[in-house]
């Protein structure tokens, strides 16, 4: 992790609420986010992890009849972006206030209904 950037890896499955949880569609995401607050201080890793997980759920938005299951999130290094290959989707989520930009980049490596070679 660089001084002002944090990376997280999210893995989970999107499942239908009425079906068994082992019939889900896998999701694998990398989140790149600013790790400093508005005053330039490093935010706690637990807060960054919570925000990254919330953003993944916001972007994926499984809907009222689907849910995220078997999910996990962990801090990773920047090299994961180079090792991951080309993304299926890239989402930019964030707020820009004067000189402080708090932008997240969510790279979705797998997509529901899309099979990706390993």
Backbone torsions as a table, in degrees:
resi	resn	phi	psi	omega
1	UNK	NA	130.6	173.2
2	UNK	-77.2	173.3	-174.8
3	UNK	-63.8	-30.7	-175.6
4	UNK	-116.8	7.2	-178.2
5	UNK	-133.1	139.3	176.8
6	UNK	-123.4	147.0	178.3
7	UNK	-124.3	137.8	177.9
8	UNK	-133.4	147.0	176.0
9	UNK	-111.1	129.1	179.6
10	UNK	-117.3	133.5	174.1
11	UNK	-132.2	142.2	178.3
12	UNK	-172.5	-174.2	177.2
13	UNK	-134.3	137.3	172.9
14	UNK	-95.4	122.2	-178.7
15	UNK	-124.6	157.0	172.8
16	UNK	-77.9	142.5	-177.2
17	UNK	-62.3	-32.1	-176.0
18	UNK	-89.1	-1.9	-176.9
19	UNK	-112.2	167.7	178.8
20	UNK	-63.7	145.7	-176.0
21	UNK	-69.5	-15.2	-179.9
22	UNK	-83.1	3.3	-179.9
23	UNK	-106.7	31.3	-175.9
24	UNK	-88.0	169.3	176.4
25	UNK	-100.6	123.4	-176.1
26	UNK	-69.2	145.7	176.5
27	UNK	-132.0	133.1	178.5
28	UNK	-133.7	119.9	-175.8
29	UNK	-129.4	150.3	170.0
30	UNK	-117.1	130.6	179.2
31	UNK	-113.1	127.9	174.0
32	UNK	-114.6	125.8	-175.8
33	UNK	-145.4	157.2	176.0
34	UNK	-70.3	134.2	-176.4
35	UNK	-104.1	3.6	-179.8
36	UNK	-104.9	148.8	175.7
37	UNK	-84.5	-174.9	-176.9
38	UNK	-63.7	-24.7	178.8
39	UNK	-91.7	2.5	178.8
40	UNK	85.9	8.6	178.3
41	UNK	-88.7	145.2	178.1
42	UNK	-67.4	129.6	177.3
43	UNK	-80.5	154.5	178.7
44	UNK	-64.2	143.5	-178.2
45	UNK	-61.0	-35.5	179.7
46	UNK	-64.9	-36.5	177.2
47	UNK	-69.2	-41.0	177.9
48	UNK	-63.2	-43.1	179.5
49	UNK	-62.5	-42.4	178.7
50	UNK	-62.4	-45.4	179.8
51	UNK	-65.1	-40.1	178.6
52	UNK	-63.0	-45.4	178.4
53	UNK	-62.9	-41.9	177.8
54	UNK	-63.4	-38.8	-179.9
55	UNK	-67.9	-38.8	176.9
56	UNK	-59.7	-47.0	180.0
57	UNK	-64.2	-37.3	177.9
58	UNK	-63.3	-44.8	-177.4
59	UNK	-71.6	-43.7	-178.7
60	UNK	-70.8	-36.4	178.4
61	UNK	37.9	75.9	-176.4
62	UNK	-61.3	-18.8	177.9
63	UNK	92.8	175.7	-173.8
64	UNK	-72.4	-22.7	-176.3
65	UNK	-107.3	7.0	179.1
66	UNK	-129.6	160.1	179.9
67	UNK	-145.7	162.8	175.8
68	UNK	-93.7	131.0	178.3
69	UNK	-134.1	164.9	179.4
70	UNK	48.9	44.1	-176.0
71	UNK	-95.9	150.9	175.1
72	UNK	-149.3	152.8	177.3
73	UNK	-138.9	141.7	-179.9
74	UNK	-149.5	152.0	176.6
75	UNK	-73.1	137.7	178.9
76	UNK	-135.6	171.3	177.9
77	UNK	-90.2	167.2	-177.3
78	UNK	-63.4	-25.5	-178.2
79	UNK	-62.4	-18.2	179.0
80	UNK	-62.3	-30.3	178.5
81	UNK	-66.4	-37.9	179.9
82	UNK	-75.5	-30.7	-179.5
83	UNK	-82.6	-15.5	-172.3
84	UNK	-79.7	-21.1	-175.8
85	UNK	83.6	-176.0	-176.9
86	UNK	-70.2	140.1	-179.3
87	UNK	-78.0	154.4	172.6
88	UNK	-78.1	-42.3	179.6
89	UNK	-139.5	145.7	171.6
90	UNK	-126.8	125.5	179.8
91	UNK	-117.3	135.3	174.3
92	UNK	-111.0	122.5	-177.6
93	UNK	-129.7	132.5	177.0
94	UNK	167.3	-177.6	-177.5
95	UNK	-131.3	137.3	174.8
96	UNK	-112.9	122.2	178.3
97	UNK	-126.3	117.4	-178.7
98	UNK	42.8	-114.9	-178.0
99	UNK	-93.5	-6.4	-179.4
100	UNK	-95.4	116.7	177.8
101	UNK	-112.0	123.0	179.4
102	UNK	-116.8	79.1	-175.9
103	UNK	-106.5	137.6	174.8
104	UNK	-110.4	144.5	173.4
105	UNK	-119.0	120.7	179.5
106	UNK	-107.5	119.6	178.3
107	UNK	-105.8	113.7	-178.1
108	UNK	-93.2	113.1	-173.7
109	UNK	-87.2	-24.2	175.0
110	UNK	-128.7	151.9	-175.8
111	UNK	-132.1	142.4	177.3
112	UNK	-54.5	129.4	178.0
113	UNK	84.1	0.3	179.9
114	UNK	-117.1	123.0	176.3
115	UNK	-91.5	129.2	-178.7
116	UNK	-117.0	133.5	176.7
117	UNK	-67.3	148.6	-179.8
118	UNK	-82.1	NA	NA
